[in-house]
């Protein structure tokens, strides 16, 4: 059953929801830009097809390895702190990678390590973020 158009904009009347929605758009955009940029950078600094493929693996591997622990952490800790810590981790890895790129010091393995850290930060972030949307304590 479809809802009326007026009820679709109902959540946007809440300032908290609008702020959360905008923050989610910004973080998703940043993650997408990082994924494309990392793949592109790896293609330019390495001639190996396997190294380019490892960029996506470095993004996904933390989800496979740590998602259950991240969910438990989100359930047993202050979600706001978990989200802030994970965002700080991803920001720090991004800044470090930016500095390395600007100074032409990025190696394939440093790029993979930074990508893994960003994937790990995202793995920590998502359970706490998703649980916060529903207003659970």
N, CA, C and O atoms as a Tinker XYZ file with bonds, in Angstrom:
   548  protein
     1  N      0.839000   -1.172000    0.000000    73     2
     2  CA     0.000000    0.000000    0.000000    64     1     3
     3  C      0.890000    1.243000    0.000000    63     2     4     5
     4  O      1.802000    1.365000    0.817000    81     3
     5  N      0.618000    2.142000   -0.906000    73     3     6
     6  CA     1.398000    3.366000   -1.007000    64     5     7
     7  C      0.890000    4.396000   -0.020000    63     6     8     9
     8  O     -0.301000    4.457000    0.283000    81     7
     9  N      1.798000    5.190000    0.468000    73     7    10
    10  CA     1.410000    6.254000    1.388000    64     9    11
    11  C      1.172000    7.523000    0.592000    63    10    12    13
    12  O      1.649000    7.663000   -0.534000    81    11
    13  N      0.450000    8.423000    1.173000    73    11    14
    14  CA     0.173000    9.681000    0.489000    64    13    15
    15  C      1.436000   10.524000    0.426000    63    14    16    17
    16  O      2.308000   10.389000    1.284000    81    15
    17  N      1.552000   11.399000   -0.581000    73    15    18
    18  CA     2.765000   12.222000   -0.716000    64    17    19
    19  C      3.059000   13.073000    0.507000    63    18    20    21
    20  O      4.223000   13.330000    0.813000    81    19
    21  N      2.035000   13.508000    1.203000    73    19    22
    22  CA     2.292000   14.351000    2.381000    64    21    23
    23  C      2.978000   13.571000    3.493000    63    22    24    25
    24  O      3.755000   14.143000    4.258000    81    23
    25  N      2.700000   12.259000    3.596000    73    23    26
    26  CA     3.353000   11.475000    4.643000    64    25    27
    27  C      4.801000   11.145000    4.288000    63    26    28    29
    28  O      5.595000   10.848000    5.181000    81    27
    29  N      5.163000   11.191000    3.001000    73    27    30
    30  CA     6.531000   10.921000    2.602000    64    29    31
    31  C      7.480000   12.017000    3.068000    63    30    32    33
    32  O      8.643000   11.744000    3.364000    81    31
    33  N      7.000000   13.244000    3.134000    73    31    34
    34  CA     7.864000   14.326000    3.594000    64    33    35
    35  C      7.773000   14.523000    5.104000    63    34    36    37
    36  O      8.433000   15.406000    5.650000    81    35
    37  N      6.984000   13.733000    5.768000    73    35    38
    38  CA     6.836000   13.834000    7.213000    64    37    39
    39  C      8.137000   13.753000    7.991000    63    38    40    41
    40  O      8.370000   14.578000    8.874000    81    39
    41  N      9.004000   12.769000    7.687000    73    39    42
    42  CA    10.272000   12.694000    8.430000    64    41    43
    43  C     11.144000   13.933000    8.243000    63    42    44    45
    44  O     11.897000   14.305000    9.144000    81    43
    45  N     11.046000   14.569000    7.084000    73    43    46
    46  CA    11.883000   15.740000    6.825000    64    45    47
    47  C     11.459000   16.956000    7.649000    63    46    48    49
    48  O     12.173000   17.958000    7.684000    81    47
    49  N     10.313000   16.875000    8.306000    73    47    50
    50  CA     9.905000   17.984000    9.179000    64    49    51
    51  C     10.670000   17.972000   10.499000    63    50    52    53
    52  O     10.668000   18.959000   11.235000    81    51
    53  N     11.326000   16.846000   10.794000    73    51    54
    54  CA    12.107000   16.734000   12.018000    64    53    55
    55  C     13.544000   17.207000   11.760000    63    54    56    57
    56  O     14.219000   16.700000   10.864000    81    55
    57  N     13.997000   18.170000   12.543000    73    55    58
    58  CA    15.367000   18.677000   12.397000    64    57    59
    59  C     16.383000   17.571000   12.633000    63    58    60    61
    60  O     17.365000   17.471000   11.897000    81    59
    61  N     16.167000   16.741000   13.644000    73    59    62
    62  CA    17.105000   15.652000   13.932000    64    61    63
    63  C     17.221000   14.702000   12.746000    63    62    64    65
    64  O     18.321000   14.284000   12.383000    81    63
    65  N     16.079000   14.361000   12.141000    73    63    66
    66  CA    16.112000   13.464000   10.991000    64    65    67
    67  C     16.831000   14.110000    9.814000    63    66    68    69
    68  O     17.622000   13.451000    9.138000    81    67
    69  N     16.568000   15.395000    9.558000    73    67    70
    70  CA    17.240000   16.085000    8.454000    64    69    71
    71  C     18.742000   16.119000    8.660000    63    70    72    73
    72  O     19.501000   15.908000    7.714000    81    71
    73  N     19.182000   16.382000    9.884000    73    71    74
    74  CA    20.621000   16.391000   10.179000    64    73    75
    75  C     21.226000   15.002000    9.990000    63    74    76    77
    76  O     22.302000   14.865000    9.407000    81    75
    77  N     20.542000   13.984000   10.477000    73    75    78
    78  CA    21.006000   12.607000   10.329000    64    77    79
    79  C     21.055000   12.218000    8.859000    63    78    80    81
    80  O     22.008000   11.576000    8.417000    81    79
    81  N     20.045000   12.598000    8.109000    73    79    82
    82  CA    19.963000   12.289000    6.691000    64    81    83
    83  C     21.099000   12.967000    5.932000    63    82    84    85
    84  O     21.745000   12.336000    5.095000    81    83
    85  N     21.345000   14.230000    6.210000    73    83    86
    86  CA    22.433000   14.966000    5.552000    64    85    87
    87  C     23.792000   14.368000    5.910000    63    86    88    89
    88  O     24.663000   14.244000    5.049000    81    87
    89  N     23.974000   14.000000    7.171000    73    87    90
    90  CA    25.234000   13.383000    7.589000    64    89    91
    91  C     25.445000   12.056000    6.871000    63    90    92    93
    92  O     26.566000   11.733000    6.477000    81    91
    93  N     24.390000   11.299000    6.703000    73    91    94
    94  CA    24.495000   10.012000    6.009000    64    93    95
    95  C     24.850000   10.221000    4.546000    63    94    96    97
    96  O     25.647000    9.463000    3.993000    81    95
    97  N     24.280000   11.225000    3.916000    73    95    98
    98  CA    24.612000   11.516000    2.517000    64    97    99
    99  C     26.092000   11.876000    2.395000    63    98   100   101
   100  O     26.779000   11.390000    1.497000    81    99
   101  N     26.579000   12.725000    3.295000    73    99   102
   102  CA    27.977000   13.152000    3.242000    64   101   103
   103  C     28.918000   11.972000    3.467000    63   102   104   105
   104  O     29.904000   11.823000    2.745000    81   103
   105  N     28.627000   11.137000    4.453000    73   103   106
   106  CA    29.522000   10.004000    4.734000    64   105   107
   107  C     29.487000    8.975000    3.615000    63   106   108   109
   108  O     30.520000    8.392000    3.287000    81   107
   109  N     28.323000    8.738000    3.023000    73   107   110
   110  CA    28.258000    7.800000    1.899000    64   109   111
   111  C     28.986000    8.352000    0.680000    63   110   112   113
   112  O     29.676000    7.612000   -0.022000    81   111
   113  N     28.836000    9.637000    0.431000    73   111   114
   114  CA    29.545000   10.259000   -0.688000    64   113   115
   115  C     31.057000   10.152000   -0.485000    63   114   116   117
   116  O     31.791000    9.832000   -1.420000    81   115
   117  N     31.515000   10.418000    0.726000    73   115   118
   118  CA    32.943000   10.293000    1.021000    64   117   119
   119  C     33.448000    8.881000    0.826000    63   118   120   121
   120  O     34.541000    8.679000    0.298000    81   119
   121  N     32.664000    7.900000    1.248000    73   119   122
   122  CA    33.066000    6.498000    1.077000    64   121   123
   123  C     33.143000    6.119000   -0.395000    63   122   124   125
   124  O     34.059000    5.411000   -0.812000    81   123
   125  N     32.184000    6.588000   -1.178000    73   123   126
   126  CA    32.200000    6.287000   -2.605000    64   125   127
   127  C     33.380000    6.950000   -3.304000    63   126   128   129
   128  O     34.033000    6.334000   -4.146000    81   127
   129  N     33.650000    8.198000   -2.958000    73   127   130
   130  CA    34.790000    8.903000   -3.540000    64   129   131
   131  C     36.090000    8.191000   -3.177000    63   130   132   133
   132  O     36.968000    8.036000   -4.025000    81   131
   133  N     36.219000    7.761000   -1.940000    73   131   134
   134  CA    37.429000    7.066000   -1.502000    64   133   135
   135  C     37.590000    5.753000   -2.261000    63   134   136   137
   136  O     38.699000    5.418000   -2.677000    81   135
   137  N     36.504000    5.003000   -2.448000    73   135   138
   138  CA    36.591000    3.717000   -3.133000    64   137   139
   139  C     37.038000    3.888000   -4.586000    63   138   140   141
   140  O     37.899000    3.153000   -5.070000    81   139
   141  N     36.452000    4.854000   -5.267000    73   139   142
   142  CA    36.847000    5.102000   -6.657000    64   141   143
   143  C     38.284000    5.619000   -6.718000    63   142   144   145
   144  O     39.076000    5.174000   -7.548000    81   143
   145  N     38.612000    6.555000   -5.838000    73   143   146
   146  CA    39.959000    7.121000   -5.826000    64   145   147
   147  C     41.028000    6.095000   -5.498000    63   146   148   149
   148  O     42.106000    6.107000   -6.093000    81   147
   149  N     40.738000    5.204000   -4.554000    73   147   150
   150  CA    41.729000    4.183000   -4.185000    64   149   151
   151  C     41.959000    3.215000   -5.334000    63   150   152   153
   152  O     43.099000    2.850000   -5.619000    81   151
   153  N     40.890000    2.796000   -5.997000    73   151   154
   154  CA    41.054000    1.913000   -7.143000    64   153   155
   155  C     41.837000    2.576000   -8.267000    63   154   156   157
   156  O     42.696000    1.959000   -8.896000    81   155
   157  N     41.525000    3.836000   -8.503000    73   155   158
   158  CA    42.222000    4.583000   -9.554000    64   157   159
   159  C     43.705000    4.762000   -9.205000    63   158   160   161
   160  O     44.585000    4.585000  -10.048000    81   159
   161  N     43.958000    5.121000   -7.928000    73   159   162
   162  CA    45.346000    5.318000   -7.523000    64   161   163
   163  C     46.135000    4.027000   -7.636000    63   162   164   165
   164  O     47.278000    4.031000   -8.094000    81   163
   165  N     45.527000    2.918000   -7.220000    73   163   166
   166  CA    46.234000    1.639000   -7.305000    64   165   167
   167  C     46.528000    1.289000   -8.758000    63   166   168   169
   168  O     47.585000    0.734000   -9.060000    81   167
   169  N     45.607000    1.607000   -9.655000    73   167   170
   170  CA    45.834000    1.336000  -11.072000    64   169   171
   171  C     46.984000    2.176000  -11.625000    63   170   172   173
   172  O     47.651000    1.770000  -12.577000    81   171
   173  N     47.212000    3.335000  -11.034000    73   171   174
   174  CA    48.295000    4.185000  -11.534000    64   173   175
   175  C     49.646000    3.882000  -10.895000    63   174   176   177
   176  O     50.682000    4.142000  -11.505000    81   175
   177  N     49.656000    3.333000   -9.670000    73   175   178
   178  CA    50.940000    3.080000   -9.004000    64   177   179
   179  C     51.382000    1.631000   -9.096000    63   178   180   181
   180  O     52.515000    1.306000   -8.743000    81   179
   181  N     50.501000    0.756000   -9.566000    73   179   182
   182  CA    50.848000   -0.663000   -9.670000    64   181   183
   183  C     50.395000   -1.191000  -11.024000    63   182   184   185
   184  O     49.319000   -0.843000  -11.511000    81   183
   185  N     51.209000   -2.016000  -11.612000    73   183   186
   186  CA    50.867000   -2.631000  -12.895000    64   185   187
   187  C     50.118000   -3.947000  -12.702000    63   186   188   189
   188  O     49.698000   -4.573000  -13.675000    81   187
   189  N     49.952000   -4.362000  -11.460000    73   187   190
   190  CA    49.340000   -5.652000  -11.165000    64   189   191
   191  C     47.819000   -5.535000  -11.069000    63   190   192   193
   192  O     47.290000   -4.709000  -10.325000    81   191
   193  N     47.133000   -6.373000  -11.833000    73   191   194
   194  CA    45.670000   -6.430000  -11.740000    64   193   195
   195  C     45.232000   -6.924000  -10.367000    63   194   196   197
   196  O     44.193000   -6.509000   -9.854000    81   195
   197  N     46.021000   -7.805000   -9.779000    73   195   198
   198  CA    45.692000   -8.347000   -8.457000    64   197   199
   199  C     45.712000   -7.258000   -7.387000    63   198   200   201
   200  O     44.880000   -7.262000   -6.480000    81   199
   201  N     46.647000   -6.338000   -7.488000    73   199   202
   202  CA    46.706000   -5.254000   -6.509000    64   201   203
   203  C     45.485000   -4.349000   -6.623000    63   202   204   205
   204  O     44.976000   -3.863000   -5.613000    81   203
   205  N     45.016000   -4.122000   -7.836000    73   203   206
   206  CA    43.809000   -3.315000   -8.023000    64   205   207
   207  C     42.611000   -4.041000   -7.408000    63   206   208   209
   208  O     41.765000   -3.419000   -6.766000    81   207
   209  N     42.543000   -5.348000   -7.606000    73   207   210
   210  CA    41.454000   -6.134000   -7.023000    64   209   211
   211  C     41.535000   -6.156000   -5.500000    63   210   212   213
   212  O     40.507000   -6.215000   -4.826000    81   211
   213  N     42.746000   -6.110000   -4.957000    73   211   214
   214  CA    42.911000   -6.128000   -3.506000    64   213   215
   215  C     42.362000   -4.863000   -2.834000    63   214   216   217
   216  O     42.070000   -4.873000   -1.639000    81   215
   217  N     42.225000   -3.788000   -3.590000    73   215   218
   218  CA    41.644000   -2.566000   -3.013000    64   217   219
   219  C     40.221000   -2.850000   -2.529000    63   218   220   221
   220  O     39.857000   -2.481000   -1.413000    81   219
   221  N     39.426000   -3.499000   -3.361000    73   219   222
   222  CA    38.054000   -3.836000   -2.948000    64   221   223
   223  C     38.070000   -4.864000   -1.826000    63   222   224   225
   224  O     37.229000   -4.816000   -0.928000    81   223
   225  N     39.015000   -5.786000   -1.871000    73   223   226
   226  CA    39.126000   -6.772000   -0.796000    64   225   227
   227  C     39.476000   -6.101000    0.528000    63   226   228   229
   228  O     38.955000   -6.483000    1.575000    81   227
   229  N     40.350000   -5.109000    0.486000    73   227   230
   230  CA    40.731000   -4.398000    1.708000    64   229   231
   231  C     39.556000   -3.615000    2.280000    63   230   232   233
   232  O     39.498000   -3.374000    3.485000    81   231
   233  N     38.627000   -3.222000    1.430000    73   231   234
   234  CA    37.426000   -2.534000    1.899000    64   233   235
   235  C     36.442000   -3.520000    2.527000    63   234   236   237
   236  O     35.829000   -3.227000    3.554000    81   235
   237  N     36.297000   -4.689000    1.904000    73   235   238
   238  CA    35.289000   -5.656000    2.345000    64   237   239
   239  C     35.764000   -6.589000    3.457000    63   238   240   241
   240  O     34.948000   -7.061000    4.249000    81   239
   241  N     37.054000   -6.860000    3.532000    73   239   242
   242  CA    37.567000   -7.807000    4.518000    64   241   243
   243  C     37.225000   -7.433000    5.967000    63   242   244   245
   244  O     36.876000   -8.320000    6.747000    81   243
   245  N     37.314000   -6.161000    6.352000    73   243   246
   246  CA    36.930000   -5.836000    7.736000    64   245   247
   247  C     35.470000   -6.189000    8.073000    63   246   248   249
   248  O     35.158000   -6.536000    9.212000    81   247
   249  N     34.598000   -6.097000    7.091000    73   247   250
   250  CA    33.200000   -6.479000    7.326000    64   249   251
   251  C     33.120000   -7.961000    7.646000    63   250   252   253
   252  O     32.423000   -8.363000    8.577000    81   251
   253  N     33.833000   -8.773000    6.878000    73   251   254
   254  CA    33.827000  -10.221000    7.092000    64   253   255
   255  C     34.437000  -10.571000    8.452000    63   254   256   257
   256  O     33.912000  -11.418000    9.175000    81   255
   257  N     35.536000   -9.919000    8.789000    73   255   258
   258  CA    36.271000  -10.275000   10.003000    64   257   259
   259  C     35.664000   -9.700000   11.285000    63   258   260   261
   260  O     35.699000  -10.353000   12.328000    81   259
   261  N     35.111000   -8.490000   11.220000    73   259   262
   262  CA    34.783000   -7.777000   12.456000    64   261   263
   263  C     33.319000   -7.380000   12.615000    63   262   264   265
   264  O     32.990000   -6.708000   13.592000    81   263
   265  N     32.429000   -7.760000   11.711000    73   263   266
   266  CA    31.060000   -7.255000   11.796000    64   265   267
   267  C     30.314000   -7.750000   13.039000    63   266   268   269
   268  O     29.545000   -6.994000   13.633000    81   267
   269  N     30.524000   -8.976000   13.430000    73   267   270
   270  CA    29.836000   -9.487000   14.623000    64   269   271
   271  C     30.336000   -8.755000   15.866000    63   270   272   273
   272  O     29.541000   -8.363000   16.720000    81   271
   273  N     31.636000   -8.572000   15.965000    73   271   274
   274  CA    32.193000   -7.841000   17.105000    64   273   275
   275  C     31.740000   -6.379000   17.097000    63   274   276   277
   276  O     31.485000   -5.801000   18.153000    81   275
   277  N     31.641000   -5.787000   15.917000    73   275   278
   278  CA    31.194000   -4.393000   15.824000    64   277   279
   279  C     29.741000   -4.261000   16.260000    63   278   280   281
   280  O     29.376000   -3.278000   16.906000    81   279
   281  N     28.914000   -5.231000   15.918000    73   279   282
   282  CA    27.526000   -5.214000   16.372000    64   281   283
   283  C     27.419000   -5.357000   17.879000    63   282   284   285
   284  O     26.616000   -4.681000   18.521000    81   283
   285  N     28.235000   -6.243000   18.441000    73   283   286
   286  CA    28.244000   -6.408000   19.899000    64   285   287
   287  C     28.733000   -5.135000   20.591000    63   286   288   289
   288  O     28.198000   -4.739000   21.627000    81   287
   289  N     29.743000   -4.506000   20.015000    73   287   290
   290  CA    30.247000   -3.248000   20.564000    64   289   291
   291  C     29.178000   -2.164000   20.524000    63   290   292   293
   292  O     29.019000   -1.408000   21.482000    81   291
   293  N     28.450000   -2.089000   19.422000    73   291   294
   294  CA    27.383000   -1.088000   19.302000    64   293   295
   295  C     26.270000   -1.333000   20.314000    63   294   296   297
   296  O     25.681000   -0.387000   20.838000    81   295
   297  N     25.984000   -2.609000   20.589000    73   295   298
   298  CA    24.920000   -2.928000   21.538000    64   297   299
   299  C     25.334000   -2.699000   22.989000    63   298   300   301
   300  O     24.490000   -2.405000   23.835000    81   299
   301  N     26.618000   -2.829000   23.278000    73   299   302
   302  CA    27.080000   -2.772000   24.665000    64   301   303
   303  C     27.822000   -1.498000   25.030000    63   302   304   305
   304  O     28.319000   -1.369000   26.149000    81   303
   305  N     27.903000   -0.558000   24.104000    73   303   306
   306  CA    28.632000    0.686000   24.349000    64   305   307
   307  C     27.747000    1.878000   24.005000    63   306   308   309
   308  O     26.654000    1.733000   23.457000    81   307
   309  N     28.245000    3.036000   24.338000    73   307   310
   310  CA    27.569000    4.270000   23.952000    64   309   311
   311  C     27.707000    4.425000   22.444000    63   310   312   313
   312  O     28.810000    4.619000   21.934000    81   311
   313  N     26.593000    4.339000   21.734000    73   311   314
   314  CA    26.623000    4.354000   20.269000    64   313   315
   315  C     27.202000    5.643000   19.714000    63   314   316   317
   316  O     27.890000    5.633000   18.694000    81   315
   317  N     26.927000    6.739000   20.378000    73   315   318
   318  CA    27.449000    8.014000   19.908000    64   317   319
   319  C     28.974000    8.004000   19.918000    63   318   320   321
   320  O     29.609000    8.488000   18.981000    81   319
   321  N     29.553000    7.456000   20.970000    73   319   322
   322  CA    31.017000    7.369000   21.050000    64   321   323
   323  C     31.582000    6.435000   19.993000    63   322   324   325
   324  O     32.632000    6.710000   19.413000    81   323
   325  N     30.889000    5.332000   19.743000    73   323   326
   326  CA    31.346000    4.385000   18.730000    64   325   327
   327  C     31.325000    5.045000   17.352000    63   326   328   329
   328  O     32.276000    4.913000   16.581000    81   327
   329  N     30.241000    5.753000   17.047000    73   327   330
   330  CA    30.143000    6.446000   15.753000    64   329   331
   331  C     31.232000    7.501000   15.640000    63   330   332   333
   332  O     31.901000    7.592000   14.612000    81   331
   333  N     31.415000    8.294000   16.679000    73   331   334
   334  CA    32.442000    9.343000   16.628000    64   333   335
   335  C     33.845000    8.750000   16.499000    63   334   336   337
   336  O     34.667000    9.266000   15.743000    81   335
   337  N     34.120000    7.677000   17.229000    73   335   338
   338  CA    35.437000    7.046000   17.146000    64   337   339
   339  C     35.676000    6.463000   15.755000    63   338   340   341
   340  O     36.769000    6.593000   15.203000    81   339
   341  N     34.666000    5.828000   15.197000    73   339   342
   342  CA    34.833000    5.243000   13.863000    64   341   343
   343  C     35.003000    6.328000   12.805000    63   342   344   345
   344  O     35.803000    6.174000   11.882000    81   343
   345  N     34.259000    7.419000   12.932000    73   343   346
   346  CA    34.412000    8.525000   11.984000    64   345   347
   347  C     35.800000    9.157000   12.120000    63   346   348   349
   348  O     36.411000    9.537000   11.121000    81   347
   349  N     36.292000    9.266000   13.346000    73   347   350
   350  CA    37.633000    9.812000   13.571000    64   349   351
   351  C     38.703000    8.893000   12.973000    63   350   352   353
   352  O     39.680000    9.372000   12.398000    81   351
   353  N     38.522000    7.596000   13.105000    73   351   354
   354  CA    39.457000    6.636000   12.508000    64   353   355
   355  C     39.479000    6.785000   10.992000    63   354   356   357
   356  O     40.550000    6.845000   10.389000    81   355
   357  N     38.293000    6.847000   10.370000    73   355   358
   358  CA    38.237000    6.986000    8.912000    64   357   359
   359  C     38.810000    8.324000    8.465000    63   358   360   361
   360  O     39.505000    8.391000    7.451000    81   359
   361  N     38.530000    9.379000    9.203000    73   359   362
   362  CA    39.071000   10.693000    8.870000    64   361   363
   363  C     40.594000   10.699000    8.971000    63   362   364   365
   364  O     41.276000   11.229000    8.094000    81   363
   365  N     41.126000   10.107000   10.044000    73   363   366
   366  CA    42.583000   10.060000   10.231000    64   365   367
   367  C     43.260000    9.281000    9.116000    63   366   368   369
   368  O     44.293000    9.706000    8.599000    81   367
   369  N     42.686000    8.141000    8.743000    73   367   370
   370  CA    43.250000    7.351000    7.652000    64   369   371
   371  C     43.186000    8.127000    6.337000    63   370   372   373
   372  O     44.108000    8.056000    5.524000    81   371
   373  N     42.105000    8.861000    6.134000    73   371   374
   374  CA    41.968000    9.664000    4.910000    64   373   375
   375  C     42.990000   10.792000    4.867000    63   374   376   377
   376  O     43.595000   11.051000    3.827000    81   375
   377  N     43.180000   11.457000    5.995000    73   375   378
   378  CA    44.162000   12.551000    6.044000    64   377   379
   379  C     45.569000   11.998000    5.820000    63   378   380   381
   380  O     46.353000   12.586000    5.075000    81   379
   381  N     45.889000   10.887000    6.451000    73   379   382
   382  CA    47.215000   10.285000    6.265000    64   381   383
   383  C     47.427000    9.893000    4.803000    63   382   384   385
   384  O     48.502000   10.122000    4.249000    81   383
   385  N     46.421000    9.311000    4.184000    73   383   386
   386  CA    46.530000    8.923000    2.781000    64   385   387
   387  C     46.656000   10.155000    1.884000    63   386   388   389
   388  O     47.392000   10.134000    0.897000    81   387
   389  N     45.952000   11.208000    2.219000    73   387   390
   390  CA    46.048000   12.453000    1.450000    64   389   391
   391  C     47.460000   13.020000    1.525000    63   390   392   393
   392  O     48.029000   13.421000    0.510000    81   391
   393  N     48.022000   13.053000    2.727000    73   391   394
   394  CA    49.388000   13.568000    2.899000    64   393   395
   395  C     50.382000   12.716000    2.114000    63   394   396   397
   396  O     51.273000   13.250000    1.453000    81   395
   397  N     50.235000   11.406000    2.185000    73   395   398
   398  CA    51.115000   10.512000    1.430000    64   397   399
   399  C     50.965000   10.725000   -0.075000    63   398   400   401
   400  O     51.949000   10.686000   -0.813000    81   399
   401  N     49.744000   10.949000   -0.519000    73   399   402
   402  CA    49.516000   11.157000   -1.956000    64   401   403
   403  C     50.102000   12.482000   -2.429000    63   402   404   405
   404  O     50.711000   12.548000   -3.497000    81   403
   405  N     49.920000   13.532000   -1.638000    73   403   406
   406  CA    50.438000   14.847000   -2.017000    64   405   407
   407  C     51.964000   14.839000   -2.077000    63   406   408   409
   408  O     52.560000   15.519000   -2.913000    81   407
   409  N     52.590000   14.075000   -1.196000    73   407   410
   410  CA    54.058000   14.009000   -1.161000    64   409   411
   411  C     54.619000   12.867000   -2.015000    63   410   412   413
   412  O     55.811000   12.568000   -1.938000    81   411
   413  N     53.779000   12.234000   -2.817000    73   411   414
   414  CA    54.176000   11.127000   -3.698000    64   413   415
   415  C     54.866000    9.991000   -2.953000    63   414   416   417
   416  O     55.851000    9.438000   -3.441000    81   415
   417  N     54.363000    9.646000   -1.791000    73   415   418
   418  CA    54.944000    8.563000   -0.999000    64   417   419
   419  C     54.017000    7.360000   -0.864000    63   418   420   421
   420  O     54.288000    6.461000   -0.068000    81   419
   421  N     52.941000    7.330000   -1.623000    73   419   422
   422  CA    52.000000    6.216000   -1.522000    64   421   423
   423  C     52.581000    5.001000   -2.230000    63   422   424   425
   424  O     52.982000    5.061000   -3.392000    81   423
   425  N     52.612000    3.905000   -1.498000    73   423   426
   426  CA    52.980000    2.620000   -2.090000    64   425   427
   427  C     51.708000    1.773000   -2.146000    63   426   428   429
   428  O     50.737000    2.076000   -1.452000    81   427
   429  N     51.701000    0.724000   -2.957000    73   427   430
   430  CA    50.505000   -0.122000   -2.997000    64   429   431
   431  C     50.102000   -0.663000   -1.628000    63   430   432   433
   432  O     48.914000   -0.717000   -1.311000    81   431
   433  N     51.073000   -1.060000   -0.819000    73   431   434
   434  CA    50.747000   -1.632000    0.486000    64   433   435
   435  C     50.246000   -0.568000    1.466000    63   434   436   437
   436  O     49.381000   -0.863000    2.291000    81   435
   437  N     50.762000    0.648000    1.396000    73   435   438
   438  CA    50.223000    1.729000    2.235000    64   437   439
   439  C     48.795000    2.069000    1.829000    63   438   440   441
   440  O     47.948000    2.335000    2.682000    81   439
   441  N     48.532000    2.059000    0.537000    73   439   442
   442  CA    47.168000    2.312000    0.060000    64   441   443
   443  C     46.216000    1.227000    0.546000    63   442   444   445
   444  O     45.097000    1.519000    0.969000    81   443
   445  N     46.660000   -0.018000    0.486000    73   443   446
   446  CA    45.817000   -1.113000    0.987000    64   445   447
   447  C     45.590000   -1.003000    2.494000    63   446   448   449
   448  O     44.490000   -1.265000    2.980000    81   447
   449  N     46.627000   -0.616000    3.226000    73   447   450
   450  CA    46.481000   -0.467000    4.685000    64   449   451
   451  C     45.500000    0.650000    5.017000    63   450   452   453
   452  O     44.651000    0.482000    5.893000    81   451
   453  N     45.603000    1.783000    4.335000    73   451   454
   454  CA    44.682000    2.889000    4.587000    64   453   455
   455  C     43.254000    2.501000    4.208000    63   454   456   457
   456  O     42.301000    2.848000    4.905000    81   455
   457  N     43.120000    1.783000    3.103000    73   455   458
   458  CA    41.791000    1.331000    2.674000    64   457   459
   459  C     41.208000    0.349000    3.678000    63   458   460   461
   460  O     40.014000    0.394000    3.973000    81   459
   461  N     42.050000   -0.541000    4.205000    73   459   462
   462  CA    41.598000   -1.484000    5.231000    64   461   463
   463  C     41.134000   -0.737000    6.486000    63   462   464   465
   464  O     40.101000   -1.074000    7.065000    81   463
   465  N     41.897000    0.277000    6.903000    73   463   466
   466  CA    41.500000    1.062000    8.078000    64   465   467
   467  C     40.172000    1.768000    7.862000    63   466   468   469
   468  O     39.346000    1.837000    8.772000    81   467
   469  N     39.963000    2.294000    6.657000    73   467   470
   470  CA    38.685000    2.947000    6.368000    64   469   471
   471  C     37.548000    1.933000    6.345000    63   470   472   473
   472  O     36.443000    2.226000    6.802000    81   471
   473  N     37.814000    0.748000    5.819000    73   471   474
   474  CA    36.811000   -0.310000    5.859000    64   473   475
   475  C     36.511000   -0.756000    7.281000    63   474   476   477
   476  O     35.364000   -1.047000    7.620000    81   475
   477  N     37.548000   -0.808000    8.113000    73   475   478
   478  CA    37.366000   -1.157000    9.518000    64   477   479
   479  C     36.527000   -0.089000   10.237000    63   478   480   481
   480  O     35.632000   -0.409000   11.019000    81   479
   481  N     36.832000    1.166000    9.961000    73   479   482
   482  CA    36.047000    2.252000   10.544000    64   481   483
   483  C     34.594000    2.178000   10.126000    63   482   484   485
   484  O     33.698000    2.404000   10.938000    81   483
   485  N     34.357000    1.864000    8.863000    73   483   486
   486  CA    32.981000    1.731000    8.380000    64   485   487
   487  C     32.285000    0.543000    9.030000    63   486   488   489
   488  O     31.095000    0.603000    9.339000    81   487
   489  N     33.037000   -0.540000    9.237000    73   487   490
   490  CA    32.474000   -1.721000    9.903000    64   489   491
   491  C     32.062000   -1.402000   11.337000    63   490   492   493
   492  O     31.032000   -1.888000   11.804000    81   491
   493  N     32.849000   -0.593000   12.039000    73   491   494
   494  CA    32.479000   -0.169000   13.393000    64   493   495
   495  C     31.302000    0.800000   13.376000    63   494   496   497
   496  O     30.439000    0.771000   14.253000    81   495
   497  N     31.288000    1.643000   12.376000    73   495   498
   498  CA    30.297000    2.708000   12.299000    64   497   499
   499  C     28.877000    2.201000   12.040000    63   498   500   501
   500  O     27.936000    2.621000   12.714000    81   499
   501  N     28.724000    1.318000   11.086000    73   499   502
   502  CA    27.392000    0.983000   10.598000    64   501   503
   503  C     26.452000    0.385000   11.650000    63   502   504   505
   504  O     25.306000    0.831000   11.720000    81   503
   505  N     26.849000   -0.583000   12.466000    73   503   506
   506  CA    25.884000   -1.101000   13.454000    64   505   507
   507  C     25.432000   -0.034000   14.457000    63   506   508   509
   508  O     24.253000    0.038000   14.804000    81   507
   509  N     26.368000    0.784000   14.915000    73   507   510
   510  CA    26.000000    1.837000   15.871000    64   509   511
   511  C     25.127000    2.888000   15.207000    63   510   512   513
   512  O     24.169000    3.371000   15.810000    81   511
   513  N     25.447000    3.241000   13.987000    73   511   514
   514  CA    24.676000    4.235000   13.237000    64   513   515
   515  C     23.258000    3.728000   12.989000    63   514   516   517
   516  O     22.288000    4.443000   13.240000    81   515
   517  N     23.136000    2.490000   12.495000    73   515   518
   518  CA    21.831000    1.940000   12.168000    64   517   519
   519  C     20.972000    1.753000   13.410000    63   518   520   521
   520  O     19.762000    1.971000   13.359000    81   519
   521  N     21.570000    1.357000   14.509000    73   519   522
   522  CA    20.801000    1.202000   15.742000    64   521   523
   523  C     20.351000    2.553000   16.286000    63   522   524   525
   524  O     19.319000    2.638000   16.952000    81   523
   525  N     21.110000    3.605000   16.011000    73   523   526
   526  CA    20.758000    4.930000   16.484000    64   525   527
   527  C     19.582000    5.522000   15.745000    63   526   528   529
   528  O     18.843000    6.335000   16.299000    81   527
   529  N     19.401000    5.125000   14.497000    73   527   530
   530  CA    18.312000    5.673000   13.688000    64   529   531
   531  C     16.967000    5.378000   14.299000    63   530   532   533
   532  O     16.062000    6.209000   14.227000    81   531
   533  N     16.811000    4.215000   14.899000    73   531   534
   534  CA    15.533000    3.812000   15.453000    64   533   535
   535  C     15.324000    4.313000   16.879000    63   534   536   537
   536  O     14.294000    4.031000   17.491000    81   535
   537  N     16.279000    5.041000   17.401000    73   535   538
   538  CA    16.118000    5.656000   18.715000    64   537   539
   539  C     16.184000    4.677000   19.861000    63   538   540   541
   540  O     15.660000    4.955000   20.940000    81   539
   541  N     16.820000    3.527000   19.653000    73   539   542
   542  CA    16.955000    2.585000   20.741000    64   541   543
   543  C     17.991000    3.075000   21.722000    63   542   544   545
   544  O     18.950000    3.735000   21.320000    81   543
   545  N     17.830000    2.774000   22.996000    73   543   546
   546  CA    18.817000    3.262000   23.994000    64   545   547
   547  C     20.168000    2.613000   23.851000    63   546   548
   548  O     21.085000    2.922000   24.613000    81   547
